[in-house]
């Protein structure tokens, strides 16, 4: 009874794909668009804070998207997570 917590099609996890990837990719695109606009407005320069925001948030997005070893445990509800060694 009820809905499956982690819906899958074969080994493809729909919940991880639909919740994680689009939001993070959109976040990175918005950051880059803001940097491009600031570069245009400031006649070819970026503020140090804009560089830091794009670097650190880009690192966060990269880690979440490409370091998938920990991703399955992030997508499980807390009651179903495996204990970490």
C-alpha positions as semicolon CSV with decimal commas, in nm:
position;residue;x (nm);y (nm);z (nm)
1;X;0,000;0,000;0,000
2;X;0,130;0,349;-0,077
3;X;0,398;0,468;-0,312
4;X;0,748;0,339;-0,353
5;X;1,004;0,565;-0,182
6;X;1,273;0,525;-0,447
7;X;1,101;0,450;-0,780
8;X;1,325;0,270;-1,028
9;X;1,311;0,162;-1,389
10;X;1,559;-0,123;-1,395
11;X;1,866;0,009;-1,216
12;X;1,785;0,374;-1,305
13;X;1,682;0,566;-0,991
14;X;1,415;0,818;-1,094
15;X;1,415;1,001;-0,760
16;X;1,788;1,073;-0,767
17;X;1,777;1,179;-1,131
18;X;1,471;1,404;-1,109
19;X;1,553;1,571;-0,777
20;X;1,929;1,599;-0,787
21;X;2,047;1,666;-1,140
22;X;1,813;1,931;-1,284
23;X;1,830;2,153;-0,977
24;X;2,207;2,139;-0,946
25;X;2,266;2,193;-1,317
26;X;2,023;2,486;-1,313
27;X;2,205;2,633;-1,012
28;X;2,539;2,615;-1,196
29;X;2,388;2,771;-1,511
30;X;2,236;3,059;-1,311
31;X;2,571;3,120;-1,139
32;X;2,752;3,129;-1,473
33;X;2,486;3,362;-1,620
34;X;2,530;3,601;-1,326
35;X;2,907;3,593;-1,375
36;X;2,868;3,662;-1,748
37;X;2,638;3,959;-1,677
38;X;2,877;4,101;-1,419
39;X;3,165;4,058;-1,664
40;X;2,964;4,253;-1,923
41;X;2,854;4,530;-1,683
42;X;3,196;4,576;-1,522
43;X;3,372;4,602;-1,861
44;X;3,556;4,274;-1,851
45;X;3,616;4,204;-1,482
46;X;3,461;3,992;-1,210
47;X;3,448;4,066;-0,840
48;X;3,640;3,837;-0,607
49;X;3,316;3,732;-0,439
50;X;3,165;3,628;-0,774
51;X;3,471;3,418;-0,849
52;X;3,452;3,253;-0,507
53;X;3,078;3,184;-0,533
54;X;3,118;3,023;-0,874
55;X;3,423;2,821;-0,766
56;X;3,281;2,682;-0,442
57;X;2,929;2,621;-0,567
58;X;3,072;2,471;-0,887
59;X;3,280;2,235;-0,674
60;X;2,969;2,139;-0,478
61;X;2,774;2,068;-0,799
62;X;3,063;1,871;-0,948
63;X;3,090;1,663;-0,632
64;X;2,718;1,588;-0,626
65;X;2,697;1,500;-0,996
66;X;3,022;1,317;-1,065
67;X;3,132;1,170;-0,733
68;X;2,838;0,932;-0,728
69;X;2,985;0,686;-0,480
70;X;2,798;0,855;-0,196
71;X;2,494;0,959;-0,400
72;X;2,280;0,649;-0,338
73;X;2,302;0,700;0,038
74;X;2,204;1,067;-0,005
75;X;1,889;0,972;-0,194
76;X;1,763;0,718;0,056
77;X;1,538;0,833;0,336
78;X;1,721;0,836;0,672
79;X;1,541;0,524;0,795
80;X;1,673;0,316;0,502
81;X;2,037;0,436;0,489
82;X;2,316;0,189;0,538
83;X;2,547;0,262;0,830
84;X;2,874;0,423;0,725
85;X;3,190;0,227;0,805
